[in-house]
Amino acid sequence: MRRGVRRTTDGGRPSRRRRPPARFLGIDIGGTKASAVVVDRTGRIRHRAGTVLHDRKDPPTVVARILRLVDAGLAARPGSVRAIGVGVAAQVDSRQGLVLHAGNLGWGRVALGPRIARHADRPVRLINDAMAATYGEWRVGAGRGARHVFGLSLGTGVGGGMIVDGRLALGSHGAFGEVGHMTIVSGGRPCTCGHRGCWEAYVGGWAVAERAREAVRAERRSGRLPVGFLDPRARQWTARQVFAAHRAGDPIARRVVRETLDHLANGAVGIANAFDPGLIVLVGGWIAGLPEAVERVRRAIRTSAQPTAARTRVRAGLLGEDAVAVGAALFARDGAVARAG
Amino acid sequence: MRRGVRRTTDGGRPSRRRRPPARFLGIDIGGTKASAVVVDRTGRIRHRAGTVLHDRKDPPTVVARILRLVDAGLAARPGSVRAIGVGVAAQVDSRQGLVLHAGNLGWGRVALGPRIARHADRPVRLINDAMAATYGEWRVGAGRGARHVFGLSLGTGVGGGMIVDGRLALGSHGAFGEVGHMTIVSGGRPCTCGHRGCWEAYVGGWAVAERAREAVRAERRSGRLPVGFLDPRARQWTARQVFAAHRAGDPIARRVVRETLDHLANGAVGIANAFDPGLIVLVGGWIAGLPEAVERVRRAIRTSAQPTAARTRVRAGLLGEDAVAVGAALFARDGAVARAG
């Protein structure tokens, strides 16, 4: 009623009666930083709401910073944010908007979705970050128009998500596509999750760095350490440094990368066979450091997958570092639309 | 029109005007035999249409025998078969009803669905056998009422299917859930599919038998062959014989079974993590020979899967050897219903 009255008093200025254009806020919460974008109905980025680093990872500090990102997104003009999507590097309960377990943040259960919804007075949808990236690539990126897409996320961790028959599969606990913890070497290397032989324990960024360190140590002990680019005195490298050393010709890094690509390809053949997605989109920071991975995965699937799965296409994502935030925003958009309809 | 005329002439006997009760014919085509059942709307088996063995595996011979099974099913009284479902141990194109590749039958492309449909003048739906078994367990077996179910089929081969959010996932090429060719030991044992390290190459019935043979050979070479139940002069055993020898205390069979259960458990942890099904139903002939596998898989998932996936329940199927035929029949029922509605 009050709304109707206000409209009547505005009656003389028709342009003011139009609702401002719809916007959707997407937030990407990773293990070391969070960033946010505001997109329009078509998924085009209209505004970047900024980035914050998790120099402290306790939930109150991180949540307070994320709420500031939310405020910055809500303030963006022109437009009006209708819904908020959150993609988080965690196991989540999408129905209730809960973070259940975020290894890289060291979080247990955090009711992040309801907290943001209260603060922003907007509907909030929270999903796993790899699912968000998959959704974004499906809606406006490399998977546009496909009925099935597997989004494989290669970064510090390994994750995934899948569009099954035109819908994002959430699974029973919001973890569908969590292929980082698919067993790839039965009884193999210990993973951070406590199990052994997970794919992530071979091709995740942390595992690539760890395997490089072990290889350098083994060479050192053998006394035949070649002059290379991996500084043997360093206590740790990042996967990015290992990839750079590989490109520069460091023999240890080359071996580590070759083995990494073998494990990546073997796991990808398994995904093509077991999920039959027709299309795999590779997302995440890893690919920028090792672009040949796309062709390697493509070839392995063509030559080694089951006869029909061998036709699975493989593409690099198109949204780059924005995939999670844009995907989360579009997931919120489509949820809002679904509720409205 | 003719039908209407006939009805009029039957007008004096109202009981004859009723349509006979609806029945659905389900056919299970495996690598060595085919069998068929007729079920009513509730999935109850009303009739068994028989079994035929593939002593010859060429498509014309097998198809002719399957058409005889179809005729026997159509002739079953009372009732009238409304639709036919076919579950086949093969890669299939469900949309067109084609067998694309059936390794155990040695078939390439066979237009089986259209052939049966022409012969029987009924709608025919054709799916992979593990998918059919999953569908059956979901509709009337151990997965009844669940929104998500992964059906893991353990037999000579290893296969699977999944109900995702209340629908059978077919995948891009009708092969969703083909976890037998998920990589479990990257770079490991050669599989019949040409790739290495597939799960089936460790836990499929053929692989269990092959590993037992290798273990006996190795013991023989070492000169310390213990007195056991696995006859070292035999050229081949079946998995069932290996399991029986294990139960009887044969030390080689026990070791082979222990390793098999380890690989089974590690793969199942990967399925719980990557497909997040909430419920895994174990189907196929293997489980009858090694019932402790159910508890072993259950325990591995509880202790080694991701925090949420660790809640995944594990059950043995309830439909036994009828799972594929009953599931195919119900898949045809639901397809027919969907078309009618």
HADDOCK unambig.tbl for C-alpha pairs under 7 A between the chains (distance, minus, plus):
assign (segid A and resid 148 and name CA) (segid B and resid 172 and name CA) 6.35 0.50 0.50
assign (segid A and resid 171 and name CA) (segid B and resid 275 and name CA) 6.76 0.50 0.50
assign (segid A and resid 171 and name CA) (segid B and resid 276 and name CA) 5.13 0.50 0.50
assign (segid A and resid 171 and name CA) (segid B and resid 277 and name CA) 5.98 0.50 0.50
assign (segid A and resid 172 and name CA) (segid B and resid 148 and name CA) 6.35 0.50 0.50
assign (segid A and resid 172 and name CA) (segid B and resid 276 and name CA) 5.55 0.50 0.50
assign (segid A and resid 172 and name CA) (segid B and resid 277 and name CA) 5.38 0.50 0.50
assign (segid A and resid 172 and name CA) (segid B and resid 278 and name CA) 5.17 0.50 0.50
assign (segid A and resid 173 and name CA) (segid B and resid 276 and name CA) 6.48 0.50 0.50
assign (segid A and resid 173 and name CA) (segid B and resid 308 and name CA) 6.32 0.50 0.50
assign (segid A and resid 175 and name CA) (segid B and resid 276 and name CA) 5.67 0.50 0.50
assign (segid A and resid 176 and name CA) (segid B and resid 274 and name CA) 5.81 0.50 0.50
assign (segid A and resid 176 and name CA) (segid B and resid 275 and name CA) 4.92 0.50 0.50
assign (segid A and resid 176 and name CA) (segid B and resid 276 and name CA) 4.97 0.50 0.50
assign (segid A and resid 177 and name CA) (segid B and resid 274 and name CA) 4.76 0.50 0.50
assign (segid A and resid 177 and name CA) (segid B and resid 275 and name CA) 5.81 0.50 0.50
assign (segid A and resid 178 and name CA) (segid B and resid 273 and name CA) 5.80 0.50 0.50
assign (segid A and resid 178 and name CA) (segid B and resid 274 and name CA) 4.40 0.50 0.50
assign (segid A and resid 179 and name CA) (segid B and resid 273 and name CA) 6.92 0.50 0.50
assign (segid A and resid 179 and name CA) (segid B and resid 274 and name CA) 4.71 0.50 0.50
assign (segid A and resid 181 and name CA) (segid B and resid 270 and name CA) 6.07 0.50 0.50
assign (segid A and resid 181 and name CA) (segid B and resid 273 and name CA) 6.09 0.50 0.50
assign (segid A and resid 181 and name CA) (segid B and resid 274 and name CA) 6.87 0.50 0.50
assign (segid A and resid 182 and name CA) (segid B and resid 270 and name CA) 3.78 0.50 0.50
assign (segid A and resid 182 and name CA) (segid B and resid 271 and name CA) 6.69 0.50 0.50
assign (segid A and resid 182 and name CA) (segid B and resid 273 and name CA) 6.37 0.50 0.50
assign (segid A and resid 182 and name CA) (segid B and resid 274 and name CA) 5.90 0.50 0.50
assign (segid A and resid 183 and name CA) (segid B and resid 184 and name CA) 5.80 0.50 0.50
assign (segid A and resid 183 and name CA) (segid B and resid 266 and name CA) 6.23 0.50 0.50
assign (segid A and resid 183 and name CA) (segid B and resid 267 and name CA) 5.92 0.50 0.50
assign (segid A and resid 183 and name CA) (segid B and resid 270 and name CA) 5.04 0.50 0.50
assign (segid A and resid 184 and name CA) (segid B and resid 183 and name CA) 5.80 0.50 0.50
assign (segid A and resid 184 and name CA) (segid B and resid 184 and name CA) 4.52 0.50 0.50
assign (segid A and resid 184 and name CA) (segid B and resid 185 and name CA) 5.50 0.50 0.50
assign (segid A and resid 184 and name CA) (segid B and resid 186 and name CA) 5.78 0.50 0.50
assign (segid A and resid 185 and name CA) (segid B and resid 184 and name CA) 5.50 0.50 0.50
assign (segid A and resid 185 and name CA) (segid B and resid 185 and name CA) 4.20 0.50 0.50
assign (segid A and resid 185 and name CA) (segid B and resid 186 and name CA) 5.56 0.50 0.50
assign (segid A and resid 186 and name CA) (segid B and resid 184 and name CA) 5.77 0.50 0.50
assign (segid A and resid 186 and name CA) (segid B and resid 185 and name CA) 5.56 0.50 0.50
assign (segid A and resid 186 and name CA) (segid B and resid 263 and name CA) 6.14 0.50 0.50
assign (segid A and resid 186 and name CA) (segid B and resid 266 and name CA) 5.97 0.50 0.50
assign (segid A and resid 193 and name CA) (segid B and resid 306 and name CA) 6.93 0.50 0.50
assign (segid A and resid 194 and name CA) (segid B and resid 304 and name CA) 6.73 0.50 0.50
assign (segid A and resid 195 and name CA) (segid B and resid 304 and name CA) 5.35 0.50 0.50
assign (segid A and resid 263 and name CA) (segid B and resid 186 and name CA) 6.16 0.50 0.50
assign (segid A and resid 266 and name CA) (segid B and resid 183 and name CA) 6.24 0.50 0.50
assign (segid A and resid 266 and name CA) (segid B and resid 186 and name CA) 6.00 0.50 0.50
assign (segid A and resid 267 and name CA) (segid B and resid 183 and name CA) 5.92 0.50 0.50
assign (segid A and resid 270 and name CA) (segid B and resid 181 and name CA) 6.07 0.50 0.50
assign (segid A and resid 270 and name CA) (segid B and resid 182 and name CA) 3.81 0.50 0.50
assign (segid A and resid 270 and name CA) (segid B and resid 183 and name CA) 5.05 0.50 0.50
assign (segid A and resid 271 and name CA) (segid B and resid 182 and name CA) 6.71 0.50 0.50
assign (segid A and resid 273 and name CA) (segid B and resid 178 and name CA) 5.79 0.50 0.50
assign (segid A and resid 273 and name CA) (segid B and resid 179 and name CA) 6.92 0.50 0.50
assign (segid A and resid 273 and name CA) (segid B and resid 181 and name CA) 6.10 0.50 0.50
assign (segid A and resid 273 and name CA) (segid B and resid 182 and name CA) 6.39 0.50 0.50
assign (segid A and resid 274 and name CA) (segid B and resid 176 and name CA) 5.81 0.50 0.50
assign (segid A and resid 274 and name CA) (segid B and resid 177 and name CA) 4.76 0.50 0.50
assign (segid A and resid 274 and name CA) (segid B and resid 178 and name CA) 4.39 0.50 0.50
assign (segid A and resid 274 and name CA) (segid B and resid 179 and name CA) 4.70 0.50 0.50
assign (segid A and resid 274 and name CA) (segid B and resid 181 and name CA) 6.87 0.50 0.50
assign (segid A and resid 274 and name CA) (segid B and resid 182 and name CA) 5.91 0.50 0.50
assign (segid A and resid 275 and name CA) (segid B and resid 171 and name CA) 6.76 0.50 0.50
assign (segid A and resid 275 and name CA) (segid B and resid 176 and name CA) 4.91 0.50 0.50
assign (segid A and resid 275 and name CA) (segid B and resid 177 and name CA) 5.80 0.50 0.50
assign (segid A and resid 276 and name CA) (segid B and resid 171 and name CA) 5.12 0.50 0.50
assign (segid A and resid 276 and name CA) (segid B and resid 172 and name CA) 5.56 0.50 0.50
assign (segid A and resid 276 and name CA) (segid B and resid 173 and name CA) 6.48 0.50 0.50
assign (segid A and resid 276 and name CA) (segid B and resid 175 and name CA) 5.66 0.50 0.50
assign (segid A and resid 276 and name CA) (segid B and resid 176 and name CA) 4.96 0.50 0.50
assign (segid A and resid 277 and name CA) (segid B and resid 171 and name CA) 5.96 0.50 0.50
assign (segid A and resid 277 and name CA) (segid B and resid 172 and name CA) 5.38 0.50 0.50
assign (segid A and resid 278 and name CA) (segid B and resid 172 and name CA) 5.16 0.50 0.50
assign (segid A and resid 304 and name CA) (segid B and resid 194 and name CA) 6.72 0.50 0.50
assign (segid A and resid 304 and name CA) (segid B and resid 195 and name CA) 5.35 0.50 0.50
assign (segid A and resid 306 and name CA) (segid B and resid 193 and name CA) 6.92 0.50 0.50
assign (segid A and resid 308 and name CA) (segid B and resid 173 and name CA) 6.34 0.50 0.50
